[in-house]
Amino acid sequence: MKATLILANGSIFSGTSIGSTSDRICEMVFNTSMTGYQEILTDPSYAGQGVVMSYPLIGNYGVNSEDNESDRPWVEAFVVRHLSPRGSNFRCEDTLNNFLKQHDITGIEGVDTRALTKILRSQGSMNGMLTCAEHFNVAEVLEKLKAYKVENTVEKVTRKEPQTFEACGEQRHHVAMLDYGVKQNMIECLRRRGCKVTVFPASTPAETILTGGFDGVMLSNGPGDPAENVAIIAELKKLYESTIPMFGVCLGHQLLALATGAKTGRLAYGHRGGNHPVRDIAEGRVFITSQNHGYMVLSDSVDPSVAEVSHVNVNDGTCEGLRYKRPNCFTTQFHPEANAGPRDTEYLFDRFVASMGGDK
């Protein structure tokens, strides 16, 4: 069946339908990862977005239930150059196409993803519509794209009730995780280090955390514009003013920056992929990182009496981490827990555990 992608700038791409045949309107972004498509599809940070995979062959190792980052996919639409008809891997449980159909994700293959990526990179991320209809009115579609906006996404992806995950082996610490769209492997990285993890809904009051007997607080990744989460930012300010150790990643990094007086801004096309070089200023080393974000903390808005930039993006110089003057508090824009992806920066979880007292 034929499928068509219409972008907000009027560009039209034709290809073959994969997955669901339902119409989808979403924000189109691109990801440069060569592997990890299942982790991308199930990452809550992609809520409200359609993903263009710039690597040409996707689906070649199939899918399996162990690699999901949440209990359901969040990507609205999926665009690939070539979808492998079968998966070849000893862990493979099903094909990617069946996975897309099962979870009602509309997709298209046979698209020149290189040309599409160049448009999104030069003109910025933009809304798009994916349809299998044979006839459509382009002018009407463009009006719908103009009206679409990704908003209130944290509320959509967060847990509704607290959930506890026991430590792997001996329990050394109990961590409160605020779920803004957490990936499962972030929880697993803490569990493997002897942490019992209680995951709370995003709107949980600071008082609940501070009176819960926790050793530290983890602020998770998540989707959308950080500045729209006004109530969450107010509660984070209360947590910051305590002495409890804190570690934030991606959206958690941005939210804590806003809570301490810094500002955030939108990137033209975002950082999404598994090959982003980031320099750790204190160590004088460059790490290859996995990233997925469309917003950034503005470095020049950070009060030097509150925090200092600890990591910078080698490609564009943007802020990739903050080290706060208040003891035992730091955040990163990139994902140290990402799988599949580079694991070079998992040392940050060790640093967080050490801030809670090491092997207490």
C-alpha positions in Angstrom: 0.0 0.0 0.0 1.2 3.5 -0.9 2.0 5.9 2.0 2.8 9.6 1.8 4.6 12.0 4.2 3.7 15.7 3.9 5.9 18.2 5.8 4.9 21.6 7.0 7.2 23.2 4.5 5.2 21.6 1.6 7.7 18.8 0.8 6.1 15.5 -0.1 7.7 12.1 0.1 6.1 8.9 -1.2 6.8 5.3 -0.2 5.3 2.1 1.0 3.1 1.7 4.1 4.5 -0.2 7.1 2.9 -0.8 10.4 -0.5 0.9 11.0 -2.4 2.6 8.1 -3.9 5.3 10.4 -3.2 9.0 9.6 -0.7 10.6 11.9 0.2 14.2 12.5 3.3 14.8 14.7 6.5 16.7 15.0 9.1 15.1 12.7 12.6 14.6 14.0 15.6 12.5 12.9 17.8 10.1 14.7 21.3 9.1 13.5 21.6 5.8 15.5 22.6 2.7 13.6 21.0 0.4 16.2 18.5 0.7 19.0 15.3 1.2 17.0 13.2 -0.7 19.6 14.6 1.5 22.4 13.8 4.6 20.4 10.3 3.5 19.7 9.6 2.8 23.4 11.4 5.9 24.8 8.7 8.2 26.3 10.9 11.2 25.3 9.5 10.8 21.8 5.9 11.3 22.8 4.1 13.4 20.1 6.9 12.9 17.6 7.6 11.0 14.4 11.1 9.6 14.0 13.1 9.5 10.8 16.0 7.0 11.0 18.9 8.3 9.0 20.6 4.9 8.9 19.3 3.1 5.8 18.6 -0.5 7.1 16.3 -0.8 10.1 14.7 -3.9 11.6 17.5 -6.4 10.7 17.7 -8.0 14.2 13.9 -7.9 14.9 12.4 -7.1 18.3 12.2 -8.7 21.7 10.3 -7.9 24.9 13.5 -7.4 27.0 14.6 -4.4 25.1 11.6 -2.2 25.7 12.3 1.0 27.6 8.7 1.3 28.8 5.5 -0.7 28.7 4.5 0.7 25.3 5.9 2.6 22.3 5.5 6.4 22.3 6.7 7.3 18.8 3.7 8.4 16.6 5.2 7.7 13.2 8.3 5.9 11.9 10.2 6.6 8.7 12.9 4.3 7.2 14.7 3.8 4.0 14.5 0.1 4.0 12.7 -2.1 6.6 14.2 -5.6 6.9 11.4 -8.2 6.2 12.8 -10.5 8.9 15.0 -10.3 12.0 18.2 -12.3 12.3 19.3 -12.6 15.9 19.2 -15.3 18.5 17.1 -13.0 20.8 14.6 -12.1 18.0 10.9 -12.7 19.0 9.1 -11.0 16.1 9.6 -8.6 13.1 9.7 -4.9 13.5 6.8 -4.5 11.0 4.6 -6.7 13.2 5.6 -4.7 16.3 4.6 -1.5 14.5 1.2 -3.0 13.5 0.6 -4.4 17.0 1.1 -1.0 18.6 -0.7 1.1 15.9 2.4 3.0 14.8 2.1 4.4 11.3 5.2 4.0 9.2 6.6 4.4 5.7 9.6 2.8 3.9 11.2 3.5 0.6 11.7 7.2 1.5 15.0 9.0 0.7 15.8 9.5 4.4 19.0 11.3 3.5 17.2 14.0 1.7 14.5 14.1 4.5 17.2 14.4 7.2 18.9 17.2 5.3 15.6 19.2 5.2 15.0 18.7 9.0 18.7 19.6 9.7 18.8 22.8 7.6 15.2 24.0 8.2 14.7 22.6 11.7 12.3 20.0 13.1 8.8 20.6 11.7 5.4 19.0 11.8 4.4 16.4 9.3 1.5 14.1 8.4 1.8 10.5 7.4 -1.2 9.1 5.5 -2.1 6.1 3.4 -5.0 7.9 1.7 -4.8 7.9 -2.1 -6.3 11.4 -2.3 -5.7 14.4 0.0 -5.9 18.1 -0.1 -2.4 19.5 0.5 -3.7 22.9 1.5 -5.9 21.4 4.2 -3.1 19.2 5.4 -0.8 22.2 5.8 -3.4 24.0 7.9 -3.6 21.0 10.2 0.2 20.9 10.5 0.3 24.6 11.3 -2.2 24.0 14.2 -0.5 21.0 15.7 1.6 21.4 18.8 3.4 19.0 21.1 2.3 19.9 24.7 1.4 18.4 28.1 3.5 15.4 27.2 5.0 14.7 30.7 1.5 14.4 32.1 0.8 11.8 29.4 3.8 9.6 29.9 4.4 9.6 33.7 3.2 6.8 36.0 -0.1 7.4 37.8 1.0 5.6 41.0 4.4 5.0 42.7 6.2 1.7 41.8 9.1 0.1 43.6 11.9 -1.9 42.1 14.2 -3.9 44.5 17.9 -3.7 44.3 19.9 -6.4 42.5 21.7 -8.2 45.3 22.4 -6.4 48.6 20.5 -3.1 49.1 22.8 -0.2 49.9 20.5 2.8 49.1 16.9 3.7 48.5 16.5 6.2 45.6 13.4 8.2 44.8 13.0 8.5 41.0 10.7 11.3 39.6 9.2 9.9 36.4 9.0 12.6 33.7 9.2 9.8 31.1 11.8 7.5 32.5 13.5 4.8 30.5 13.6 1.4 32.2 17.4 1.1 31.9 17.8 4.2 34.0 16.1 2.2 36.8 18.3 -0.9 36.0 21.5 1.1 36.2 20.6 2.1 39.8 19.4 -1.4 40.7 22.7 -3.0 39.5 24.5 -0.6 41.9 22.6 -1.8 44.9 19.8 0.7 44.9 16.2 0.1 45.7 14.3 2.5 43.4 10.8 3.9 44.1 9.5 5.6 41.0 7.0 8.5 41.6 4.6 10.3 39.3 6.0 13.6 38.0 3.6 15.8 40.1 4.7 14.2 43.4 5.1 17.0 46.1 8.7 17.5 47.3 7.5 16.9 50.9 6.6 13.3 50.0 10.2 12.7 48.9 11.8 14.6 51.7 9.9 12.7 54.4 10.2 9.3 52.8 13.6 8.3 54.2 15.3 8.3 50.8 19.1 8.5 50.3 18.9 10.3 47.0 16.7 11.7 44.2 17.0 10.9 40.5 15.3 13.2 38.0 14.5 11.3 34.8 14.4 12.0 31.1 11.1 13.0 29.4 9.5 14.7 26.5 8.4 18.2 25.5 9.2 21.8 26.4 10.7 21.9 29.9 9.4 25.5 30.6 5.7 24.4 30.5 6.1 22.2 33.6 5.6 25.1 36.0 4.2 23.1 39.0 6.9 20.5 38.7 9.6 23.2 38.6 8.2 24.7 41.9 8.5 21.3 43.6 12.0 20.8 42.3 13.1 24.1 43.8 12.1 22.7 47.3 14.1 19.5 46.7 17.1 21.6 45.6 17.0 23.7 48.8 17.3 20.5 50.9 20.5 18.5 51.3 19.4 15.3 49.7 21.8 14.1 46.8 20.3 14.8 43.4 21.1 13.6 39.8 19.2 14.6 36.8 19.2 13.5 33.2 17.9 15.1 30.0 14.5 16.7 30.9 15.5 16.3 34.6 18.6 18.4 33.9 16.6 21.1 32.2 13.9 21.2 34.9 16.4 21.6 37.7 18.2 24.4 35.8 14.9 26.2 35.5 14.2 25.6 39.2 17.5 27.3 40.1 17.0 30.4 37.9 18.6 29.4 34.5 16.7 29.5 31.2 16.2 27.0 28.4 15.8 27.4 24.7 14.9 25.3 21.7 17.5 23.7 19.4 16.8 24.0 15.7 16.8 20.2 15.0 17.8 18.7 18.3 20.4 16.1 19.3 19.1 12.6 18.7 21.5 9.6 18.1 24.2 7.5 19.7 27.3 9.3 18.4 27.3 12.8 20.0 30.8 13.9 21.4 30.7 15.6 24.8 33.6 17.0 26.7 33.8 16.5 30.4 35.6 19.8 31.4 36.9 18.6 34.7 38.4 15.3 33.4 39.5 16.9 30.1 38.1 13.9 28.2 35.6 13.6 25.3 33.0 10.9 25.6 30.7 9.6 22.9 27.1 9.9 24.2 23.6 8.9 23.4 21.1 11.8 23.2 17.5 12.6 22.6 16.4 16.2 23.2 15.1 19.2 21.4 15.7 21.8 24.1 18.9 23.0 25.9 19.9 24.9 29.0 21.3 28.3 27.9 24.9 28.4 29.3 25.0 32.1 29.7 21.8 32.1 31.9 23.4 29.9 34.6 24.2 31.8 37.7 27.9 31.0 38.5 27.1 31.3 42.2 24.6 28.4 41.8 26.2 26.1 39.2 28.9 25.7 36.6 28.8 24.0 33.2 30.5 20.6 33.6 30.0 19.2 30.1 29.8 20.8 26.7 28.8 19.4 23.3 31.9 19.3 21.0 29.8 19.9 17.9 28.0 23.0 18.8 29.2 24.1 22.2 25.9 23.8 24.0 25.5 22.9 27.7 25.6 19.2 28.3 25.9 19.1 32.1 25.8 21.2 35.3 27.7 20.8 38.5 25.9 22.7 41.3 27.6 24.5 44.1 25.3 23.0 46.6 26.8 19.6 47.7 26.0 16.4 45.9 24.0 17.7 43.0 24.7 17.4 39.3 22.9 16.9 36.0 23.6 15.9 32.4 21.8 16.5 29.1 23.0 13.3 27.5 21.9 9.8 28.5 24.5 7.8 30.5 22.1 4.8 30.8 21.3 4.5 27.1 21.1 1.0 25.6 21.6 0.3 22.7 24.2 3.0 22.7 27.6 4.0 24.1 28.1 3.2 27.8 31.1 5.4 28.3 29.4 7.7 30.8 27.8 5.2 33.2 30.5 6.4 35.6 28.0 9.1 36.5 25.8 6.6 38.2 28.8 5.6 40.3 29.3 9.2 41.2 25.7 9.5 42.2 26.0 6.4 44.4 29.1 7.8 46.0 27.3 11.1 46.8 24.8 9.0 48.8 27.6 7.5 50.9 29.1 4.9 48.6 28.6 1.3 49.9 26.6 2.4 52.9 
